[in-house]
Amino acid sequence: MADPSSYRPKPGQIPDSPGVYKFRDEHRRVIYVGKAKSLRQRLANYFQDLAGLHPRTRTMVTTAASVEWTVVSTEVEALQLEYSWIKEFDPRFNVKYRDDKSYPYLAVTMNEDFPRVQVMRGHKKKGVRYFGPYAHAWAIRETVDLMLRVFPVRTCSAGVFKNAARTGRPCLLGYIGKCSAPCVGRVTPEEHRELAEDFCDFMTGRTGTYLRRLEKDMMAAAEGMEYERAARLRDDMEALRRAMEKSAVVLADATDADLIAVAEDELEAAVQIFHVRGGRVRGQRGWVTDKVEAVDTAGLVEHALQQLYGEETGDAVPKEVLVPAIPDDADAVTQWLAGRRGSQVSLRIPQRGDKKDLMATVARNAQQALVLHKTKRASDLTTRSRALEEIADALELESAPLRIECFDISHLQGEDVVASMVVFEDGLPRKSEYRRFQIKGFEGQDDVRSMHEVLTRRFRRYLAEKEKTGEWAVPAEGGEEAAEAALSGEVPAEAAEAALSGEVPAEDNGRPKRFAYPPQLVVVDGGQPQVAAAQRALDELGIDDIAVCGLAKRLEEVWLPGNDDPVVLPRSSEGLYLLQRVRDTAHDFAIRYQRTKRHKRLRVSPLDGVPGLGETRKQALIKHFGSVKRLRQATIEQICEVPGMGRKTAEAVAVALAQAAPAAPAVNTATGEIIEDDGGTTA
């Protein structure tokens, strides 16, 4: 690991002007490229105290062995040079988008003497007009089949074209009128090129003008009693309309725009682009990337714009680009886009109307693309195996952790403290073994004590189950302990009832339930303090064969007990991805439970505190009468009709409802906030 101070430029050596810089490693390979309005200010940020750097930036500067820069005149030139260098050197620490699939384009080879319409994938070629991308190649072929009736442009390969020219006979499309047959001289090269240009004009969105021209020609033919020609023109118009209907109108003002949306997490990001031409979605594409550098949404948008328009010119760059966040160098980016297009380009965030609604649709597609990418990545057996092996190597475990348990603490300003336990086996979630914990011993924002308590409770039950394999993991004492375990969600209600009655059932298939299986690895959401608390809990119970680690969310660092420095896994590591997924699952599970508890606490009922009235009979009363308001109007005899309600309890309910003010609002005792009651609140 290199010391950045060893290659830090001398004071005053870096110019205070726009430019582009490159970091190189010890083998002179370019590992990062960046641009700056002021090279002096930007590069100074890289040579501060390593502890103050983002972990990704810290990894980059310690991997590098030298830095060099090039001064340019304007920020626009810096943007262009940065794109060129990223494309040339492919630096490992720059954001690199990769297509989430190979998209087909409708291409017109205007660089040939006789332009050809075809489906193309891969890198774009100079002199070829591209339209799309499309989701499927068959969609392109259907569109082309409809349009060849009006624009009979050549679609055959070079071999077929040469063979037809040699024999003097056109192919089948030439005989049925879907090719103008330039191969046999039915049209001149100039006439065929004009057909290709009309085809391109129609595909770029200039549909209205061409349809009006066809309609005018059709009416003129009809007036001149050229009915066959008029009928053919009518059918041509219908074919073009069917081709247009394949892309729905999304913007009524016939806008030409590209909409870009980003969905991201700590490690990855997905970008979706909708290409709208003439108010219709003409194409869609998506990218995914690993966030190997410290970059926010605005930075991701800037990188996406560079990749999307870096090699485009003219109409390929639309008049309007709608984005979720404006890049930091917005003026430079706008000027660069205008230079690529040759006219003004608007770069903005949609605020209202159809464009905002369409942007929300693009954002949903980006989120779904990210979820799909993660699902595919997690479901791959080879990838999961590699992830477990990487975790074992990084944590120096004897074998891959086939069972991982992760714990997280959640509360709201110290109230309603809860914890979650999620289980991953073979790299996949095992939801049937997720557990939730209530923490009642104390209140307050003390995640360390809470973590210690949860780990102690979980593994104390494991030790109890270890002695009686196949039994429920309920406390041996039974009584209040069993009831508390059932209430907290640690054991199901039937287990608690069985413990109270002296019956302890086993699972039908003989597999021990609840806490019988120990994990090979315990992951806690947090850093050194949480890891130390978890390890202390295991030590107090005499457990020494379970590994412990923590994953700090902000820096994505892995902490081990007793270590002063974290274990830093590569950003592209499958092991880090799996640990992050386990941690995030536990976090979400804990938050959902905490919100449920808070919601129940805030729902105040006049039935609370009635002697002998538990939650089950409260629910039975509300279900029978429909609401507290109707229950208040019922007689004691009517209340006694509810199953399980005796007369004494019914009288207590009636007295409690009579004493409660009917119009008094429920109040959150913790915050003093009034909670509106519509009369239908459940107990």
Secondary structure as UniProt FT lines:
FT   HELIX           4..6
FT   TURN            11..12
FT   STRAND          19..24
FT   TURN            26..27
FT   STRAND          30..36
FT   HELIX           39..46
FT   HELIX           50..52
FT   HELIX           55..63
FT   STRAND          66..71
FT   HELIX           75..89
FT   TURN            92..93
FT   STRAND          98..99
FT   STRAND          105..108
FT   TURN            110..111
FT   STRAND          116..120
FT   TURN            126..127
FT   STRAND          129..131
FT   HELIX           137..147
FT   TURN            148..150
FT   HELIX           158..167
FT   HELIX           172..175
FT   TURN            176..177
FT   HELIX           182..184
FT   HELIX           189..203
FT   TURN            204..205
FT   HELIX           207..223
FT   TURN            224..225
FT   HELIX           227..245
FT   TURN            252..253
FT   STRAND          257..264
FT   STRAND          268..277
FT   TURN            278..279
FT   STRAND          280..290
FT   HELIX           297..309
FT   TURN            310..311
FT   HELIX           314..316
FT   STRAND          320..322
FT   TURN            328..329
FT   HELIX           330..341
FT   STRAND          346..348
FT   HELIX           353..379
FT   HELIX           381..395
FT   STRAND          403..412
FT   TURN            413..414
FT   STRAND          415..425
FT   TURN            426..427
FT   STRAND          428..429
FT   HELIX           431..433
FT   STRAND          435..438
FT   HELIX           447..467
FT   TURN            469..470
FT   TURN            476..477
FT   HELIX           479..488
FT   HELIX           493..501
FT   TURN            508..509
FT   TURN            514..515
FT   STRAND          521..525
FT   HELIX           528..540
FT   TURN            541..542
FT   STRAND          547..552
FT   TURN            553..556
FT   STRAND          557..559
FT   TURN            561..562
FT   TURN            571..572
FT   HELIX           574..602
FT   TURN            606..609
FT   TURN            611..612
FT   HELIX           615..625
FT   HELIX           628..633
FT   HELIX           636..640
FT   TURN            643..644
FT   HELIX           647..659
FT   TURN            662..663
FT   STRAND          666..667
FT   TURN            669..671
FT   STRAND          674..675
//
